[in-house]
C-alpha cells in the first residue's frame, strides 16, 4: 500500500510580494503535521523577488525542501494568473527519506546523480517532478539520462519567462534541470492531455536532412503537407503559422500518443518543410491543428481516465500546462483550471504555464500534464 501524502495550497496576486506571500501562508494554515516539502511557482512579473519569497517561506514554515519554477502564468485550484504578478504555493508531508531535491546546475547532470547516489541506489520505480530550462540544447537527452539514472517517471514543465528564468531547488537556481524525486512508495497518478488534434494520417519519412522533411511516403514533403491541411490553407501558407503543427507519434503508445512540434520553415521552391525536431528516414510524422473543441474533449478524456484510477479523492495535485493553453486556448475566465476543479473537487493544486511540458521522460508541447498525489 502506498504511503499517504497530505497537502495544503495557497495563491495570491499583487505587486507586493510580501503581502502576496503572507496571503498564501494564511491560506495554508495550519500546516499539515510534519510538513516537509513545498512547491513554489511565480509569474515572471514576480521573479525578481523569487529568492526573497522562497527564503520567507522557508523561515515561516520550517520546510527546507522547496522546488518550483517561473511561468508567464501560474495556477492554483480553479484560478489562472497570466500577465500579472502572482504566486502559487503548496506544502505537504511526504514520508521521511522518501524524497530528495536535485539540481543539475546546467550541464552537470553526472555530478547531480553522484550527489544523490545513496538515495538513488536505495529507491527504484520513482516519480520525478522536473523543472527545466528551455534554453538547454540537450534537454531531451538530459531527461532521458535523468530518467534512466534515477529509475523515474518524470513529469514537469519548462520555465517560461520574459526576464529571469528562475527555478527553486532548495535555493534559487537557474539552468538545466531541477526538482524533486519521490519514492515509488508514494502514490501518484498522472495524465497528459493534448491541445492539438491530428488532421491527417501518420506519414513515413522517406527522405530527410536533420530537421528538414524532404519526402513523406515517397512524395515531396510540402506536397503531402498541402494535401493534409486542405486546399484553403494550402493556397495561403502564411495562415498556418500558430495553427498547424507537426507531430511525432510515440512508438508503442496504446492510445495514439504524439509529441507536437512547431513548423520552423517552408521552402516552396524545393517543396521542403522544416520542423523543430531531428527526423530520420523511417520515422513517422503527422500534421495537427490547434483546436479548442478537441482540446476540451481531450481534457475531459484525461480527467475521466484519472478519476477511474483513483480509490478516493486525491490529496494534492500539480498541473504543468503550456503557455499557449489557459486563456490563449480555453478563454480568459480560467476555464482550463475550472474544468479540472469541477472534475476533481476542491483539491490543493498548484502549477504553471511553461515553454513545454514533460511526461514519461519526454518533451511535449501544447499539452497539460496533471499529477495527483493519491
C-alpha positions as CSV (number, residue, x, y, z in Angstrom):
1,X,0.0,0.0,0.0
2,X,1.3,3.4,-0.9
3,X,2.3,6.0,1.7
4,X,-0.2,8.8,2.1
5,X,0.7,12.4,1.4
6,X,-1.2,15.4,2.8
7,X,-1.1,18.9,1.1
8,X,-2.4,22.4,1.5
9,X,-2.2,25.2,-1.1
10,X,-2.4,29.0,-1.3
11,X,-2.3,31.6,-4.1
12,X,-2.3,35.3,-4.4
13,X,-1.7,38.1,-6.9
14,X,-0.4,41.7,-6.4
15,X,2.7,43.8,-6.9
16,X,3.7,43.5,-3.2
17,X,5.5,40.1,-2.9
18,X,5.4,40.3,0.9
19,X,1.7,40.7,1.1
20,X,1.1,38.0,-1.5
21,X,3.4,35.6,0.3
22,X,1.6,36.3,3.6
23,X,-1.7,35.7,2.0
24,X,-0.5,32.3,0.8
25,X,0.8,31.4,4.2
26,X,-2.5,32.3,5.8
27,X,-4.4,30.1,3.3
28,X,-2.2,27.1,4.2
29,X,-2.5,27.4,7.9
30,X,-2.4,25.3,9.9
31,X,0.3,23.5,8.0
32,X,0.0,19.7,7.7
33,X,1.6,17.9,10.6
34,X,5.2,17.2,9.8
35,X,5.1,19.3,6.6
36,X,8.5,18.8,4.9
37,X,8.1,19.7,1.2
38,X,7.0,22.7,-0.7
39,X,6.2,23.7,-4.3
40,X,6.5,27.4,-5.4
41,X,5.5,28.9,-8.7
42,X,5.7,32.6,-9.5
43,X,4.9,34.5,-12.6
44,X,7.7,36.2,-14.4
45,X,6.4,39.6,-13.2
46,X,7.4,38.5,-9.7
47,X,10.6,36.6,-10.5
48,X,12.8,39.3,-9.2
49,X,11.5,38.6,-5.7
50,X,11.8,34.8,-6.0
51,X,14.8,34.5,-3.7
52,X,13.1,36.6,-1.0
53,X,9.8,34.7,-1.4
54,X,11.5,31.3,-1.1
55,X,13.5,32.4,1.9
56,X,10.4,33.8,3.6
57,X,8.5,30.6,3.0
58,X,11.5,28.5,4.3
59,X,11.7,30.6,7.5
60,X,8.0,30.7,8.2
61,X,7.2,27.1,7.5
62,X,10.5,25.4,8.6
63,X,10.5,23.5,5.3
64,X,13.9,23.2,3.7
65,X,12.9,21.1,0.6
66,X,11.3,23.7,-1.7
67,X,11.1,23.2,-5.5
68,X,9.5,25.3,-8.2
69,X,9.8,27.5,-11.3
70,X,8.8,30.6,-13.1
71,X,6.0,30.9,-15.6
72,X,4.3,33.6,-17.7
73,X,1.3,32.2,-16.0
74,X,0.7,30.2,-12.8
75,X,-2.3,28.4,-11.5
76,X,-3.8,27.2,-8.2
77,X,-7.2,25.5,-7.6
78,X,-9.5,26.8,-10.3
79,X,-7.6,30.1,-10.8
80,X,-5.2,31.1,-13.6
81,X,-2.9,34.1,-13.3
82,X,-1.5,35.5,-16.5
83,X,0.5,38.6,-17.2
84,X,0.2,39.7,-13.6
85,X,2.5,39.4,-10.5
86,X,1.3,36.3,-8.7
87,X,2.5,33.2,-6.9
88,X,1.1,29.7,-6.1
89,X,2.3,27.7,-3.2
90,X,1.7,24.2,-1.9
91,X,3.1,22.5,1.1
92,X,2.9,18.8,2.1
93,X,4.0,16.0,4.2
94,X,5.9,13.1,2.5
95,X,7.3,10.1,4.3
96,X,10.7,10.9,5.7
97,X,13.5,9.7,3.5
98,X,11.2,9.0,0.6
99,X,12.2,12.1,-1.5
100,X,15.2,14.2,-2.5
101,X,15.7,17.6,-4.1
102,X,18.0,17.7,-7.1
103,X,19.6,20.5,-9.1
104,X,21.8,19.7,-12.2
105,X,23.4,23.2,-12.2
106,X,23.1,23.5,-16.0
107,X,25.1,20.7,-17.7
108,X,26.4,18.9,-14.6
109,X,23.9,16.1,-14.5
110,X,26.5,13.5,-13.7
111,X,27.6,15.4,-10.6
112,X,24.0,15.7,-9.5
113,X,23.4,11.9,-10.0
114,X,26.6,11.3,-8.0
115,X,25.5,13.6,-5.2
116,X,22.2,11.7,-4.8
117,X,23.8,8.2,-5.4
118,X,23.0,6.8,-2.0
119,X,19.3,7.8,-2.2
120,X,19.0,6.6,-5.9
121,X,20.6,3.2,-5.0
122,X,18.0,2.7,-2.3
123,X,15.0,3.6,-4.3
124,X,13.5,2.2,-7.6
125,X,10.4,3.0,-9.6
126,X,10.5,6.7,-8.6
127,X,8.4,9.7,-9.6
128,X,10.2,12.9,-10.5
129,X,8.9,16.5,-10.7
130,X,11.2,18.3,-13.1
131,X,11.6,22.0,-13.9
132,X,13.8,22.5,-16.9
133,X,15.4,25.5,-18.7
134,X,14.1,25.6,-22.3
135,X,17.4,27.2,-23.4
136,X,19.3,24.0,-22.7
137,X,20.0,22.5,-26.2
138,X,20.4,18.9,-24.9
139,X,17.2,18.9,-22.8
140,X,15.7,15.8,-24.3
141,X,19.0,13.9,-23.8
142,X,19.3,15.1,-20.2
143,X,15.7,14.0,-19.4
144,X,16.5,10.5,-20.8
145,X,19.7,10.3,-18.8
146,X,18.0,11.5,-15.6
147,X,15.0,9.1,-16.0
148,X,17.3,6.2,-16.5
149,X,19.8,7.1,-13.8
150,X,17.0,7.7,-11.2
151,X,14.7,4.9,-12.3
152,X,12.0,7.6,-12.5
153,X,8.8,8.5,-14.4
154,X,9.4,12.2,-14.9
155,X,6.8,14.9,-15.3
156,X,7.0,18.7,-15.2
157,X,7.4,21.8,-17.2
158,X,9.9,24.1,-18.9
159,X,10.4,27.5,-17.3
160,X,8.8,30.4,-19.2
161,X,9.8,34.0,-18.7
162,X,10.3,37.3,-20.4
163,X,13.1,38.1,-17.9
164,X,15.0,35.8,-15.5
165,X,14.4,32.0,-15.8
166,X,14.4,31.3,-12.1
167,X,13.9,27.9,-10.6
168,X,13.8,26.7,-7.0
169,X,15.7,23.6,-5.7
170,X,16.2,24.3,-2.0
171,X,17.5,27.7,-3.1
172,X,17.0,29.8,-6.2
173,X,18.8,28.4,-9.2
174,X,18.8,28.7,-13.0
175,X,19.6,26.5,-15.9
176,X,19.5,22.7,-16.6
177,X,17.2,20.5,-14.6
178,X,16.0,20.8,-11.0
179,X,13.1,19.4,-9.0
180,X,12.1,16.6,-6.7
181,X,12.5,12.8,-6.9
182,X,9.9,10.9,-4.9
183,X,10.0,7.2,-3.9
184,X,7.7,4.8,-5.7
185,X,6.2,4.1,-2.3
186,X,4.3,7.4,-2.5
187,X,1.1,7.0,-4.5
188,X,0.9,9.2,-7.7
189,X,-1.3,9.1,-10.7
190,X,-0.5,11.2,-13.8
191,X,-2.3,12.0,-17.1
192,X,-1.5,14.0,-20.3
193,X,-3.9,16.0,-22.4
194,X,-3.2,17.3,-25.9
195,X,-4.0,20.7,-27.2
196,X,-3.6,19.9,-30.9
197,X,-5.6,17.3,-32.9
198,X,-4.4,15.3,-35.9
199,X,-5.7,16.3,-39.3
200,X,-4.2,13.6,-41.4
201,X,-2.7,10.1,-41.2
202,X,0.8,9.3,-39.9
203,X,3.3,9.7,-42.8
204,X,6.5,7.8,-43.1
205,X,9.6,9.9,-43.6
206,X,11.4,8.6,-46.7
207,X,14.0,11.3,-47.0
208,X,15.2,14.0,-44.6
209,X,18.1,16.1,-43.6
210,X,18.3,16.7,-39.8
211,X,15.1,18.6,-39.1
212,X,14.1,19.1,-42.7
213,X,11.4,16.9,-44.2
214,X,12.3,16.1,-47.9
215,X,10.0,13.3,-48.7
216,X,6.9,11.8,-47.0
217,X,5.6,8.4,-48.2
218,X,7.9,8.8,-51.2
219,X,6.5,12.2,-52.3
220,X,7.7,15.7,-51.8
221,X,7.1,16.7,-48.2
222,X,5.4,20.0,-48.9
223,X,3.1,18.4,-51.4
224,X,1.9,15.9,-48.8
225,X,1.6,18.8,-46.2
226,X,-0.6,20.8,-48.5
227,X,-2.8,17.7,-49.1
228,X,-3.3,17.1,-45.4
229,X,-4.0,20.7,-44.4
230,X,-6.6,21.2,-47.1
231,X,-7.0,23.4,-50.2
232,X,-8.0,26.6,-48.3
233,X,-4.8,26.7,-46.2
234,X,-2.6,25.4,-49.0
235,X,-3.5,28.4,-51.1
236,X,-2.0,30.8,-48.5
237,X,0.6,29.1,-46.3
238,X,1.0,32.2,-44.2
239,X,-2.2,31.2,-42.4
240,X,-0.7,28.0,-41.0
241,X,1.6,29.9,-38.5
242,X,0.5,29.2,-35.0
243,X,-2.4,27.0,-36.2
244,X,-0.8,24.0,-37.9
245,X,2.0,21.9,-36.4
246,X,3.9,18.7,-37.0
247,X,3.5,15.8,-34.6
248,X,5.8,12.8,-33.9
249,X,3.9,9.7,-32.9
250,X,5.1,7.9,-29.8
251,X,6.0,4.4,-30.8
252,X,4.4,1.7,-28.7
253,X,1.7,4.0,-27.3
254,X,-1.6,2.2,-26.7
255,X,-3.7,5.4,-27.0
256,X,-2.1,7.1,-30.0
257,X,0.2,9.5,-28.1
258,X,2.2,12.1,-30.0
259,X,4.6,14.9,-29.4
260,X,3.7,18.2,-31.1
261,X,6.5,20.2,-32.7
262,X,6.5,23.7,-34.3
263,X,6.9,24.2,-38.0
264,X,10.2,26.2,-38.4
265,X,10.4,26.7,-42.2
266,X,8.7,26.2,-45.6
267,X,10.6,26.1,-48.8
268,X,8.1,26.4,-51.7
269,X,10.8,26.3,-54.3
270,X,12.1,22.8,-53.3
271,X,8.9,21.5,-51.6
272,X,10.7,21.2,-48.2
273,X,9.3,21.5,-44.7
274,X,11.4,22.1,-41.5
275,X,10.1,21.2,-38.0
276,X,11.5,21.6,-34.5
277,X,12.7,18.0,-34.2
278,X,15.5,15.9,-35.7
279,X,14.0,13.4,-38.0
280,X,15.4,10.3,-39.8
281,X,14.1,8.2,-42.7
282,X,11.8,5.6,-41.3
283,X,10.4,7.9,-38.6
284,X,6.7,8.9,-38.7
285,X,5.3,12.4,-38.8
286,X,1.7,13.6,-39.0
287,X,0.2,17.1,-39.0
288,X,-2.2,18.6,-36.5
289,X,-4.0,21.8,-35.7
290,X,-4.5,23.8,-32.6
291,X,-8.2,23.1,-31.7
292,X,-10.2,24.4,-28.7
293,X,-13.0,22.0,-29.1
294,X,-10.7,19.0,-29.4
295,X,-8.6,20.2,-26.5
296,X,-11.7,20.5,-24.3
297,X,-12.7,17.0,-25.3
298,X,-9.3,15.6,-24.6
299,X,-9.1,17.3,-21.2
300,X,-12.3,15.6,-20.3
301,X,-10.9,12.2,-21.5
302,X,-7.8,12.7,-19.3
303,X,-9.8,13.7,-16.3
304,X,-12.2,10.8,-16.6
305,X,-9.3,8.4,-17.1
306,X,-7.5,9.6,-14.0
307,X,-10.7,9.6,-11.8
308,X,-11.3,5.9,-12.9
309,X,-7.9,5.1,-11.5
310,X,-8.4,6.7,-8.1
311,X,-9.7,4.9,-5.0
312,X,-10.7,8.2,-3.4
313,X,-10.2,12.0,-3.7
314,X,-6.6,13.0,-4.5
315,X,-4.7,14.7,-1.6
316,X,-2.9,17.2,-3.8
317,X,-2.1,17.9,-7.4
318,X,0.4,19.6,-9.7
319,X,-0.5,20.9,-13.1
320,X,2.0,21.8,-15.8
321,X,0.4,23.3,-18.8
322,X,1.6,25.1,-22.0
323,X,1.5,28.9,-22.0
324,X,-0.3,28.5,-25.4
325,X,-3.2,26.9,-23.4
326,X,-5.0,28.6,-20.5
327,X,-6.5,31.9,-21.6
328,X,-4.8,31.6,-25.0
329,X,-6.9,28.5,-25.9
330,X,-9.7,27.9,-23.5
331,X,-10.7,31.5,-22.6
332,X,-10.0,34.3,-20.2
333,X,-12.1,33.0,-17.2
334,X,-9.7,30.2,-16.0
335,X,-11.8,27.6,-18.0
336,X,-9.0,25.1,-18.1
337,X,-8.4,25.1,-14.4
338,X,-12.1,25.3,-13.7
339,X,-12.7,22.1,-15.7
340,X,-10.1,20.3,-13.6
341,X,-11.6,21.7,-10.3
342,X,-15.1,20.6,-11.5
343,X,-13.8,17.1,-12.1
344,X,-11.7,16.6,-9.0
345,X,-13.3,18.8,-6.4
346,X,-11.6,21.2,-4.0
347,X,-8.1,19.6,-4.2
348,X,-5.0,21.5,-3.3
349,X,-3.4,22.2,-6.7
350,X,-0.6,24.4,-8.0
351,X,1.3,24.7,-11.2
352,X,2.5,26.9,-14.0
353,X,2.2,27.5,-17.7
354,X,5.6,26.8,-19.4
355,X,7.6,26.7,-22.6
356,X,6.9,23.0,-22.9
357,X,5.8,20.0,-20.8
358,X,7.4,16.8,-19.5
359,X,5.7,13.5,-19.3
360,X,7.1,10.0,-19.1
361,X,10.6,11.4,-19.6
362,X,9.7,13.0,-23.0
363,X,9.3,16.6,-24.1
364,X,5.8,17.8,-25.2
365,X,4.3,21.0,-26.4
366,X,0.7,22.4,-26.3
367,X,-0.2,19.8,-23.6
368,X,-1.3,19.7,-20.0
369,X,0.3,17.2,-17.5
370,X,-1.7,16.6,-14.4
371,X,-0.1,14.7,-11.4
372,X,-2.3,13.6,-8.5
373,X,-1.0,12.5,-5.1
374,X,-3.3,9.7,-4.1
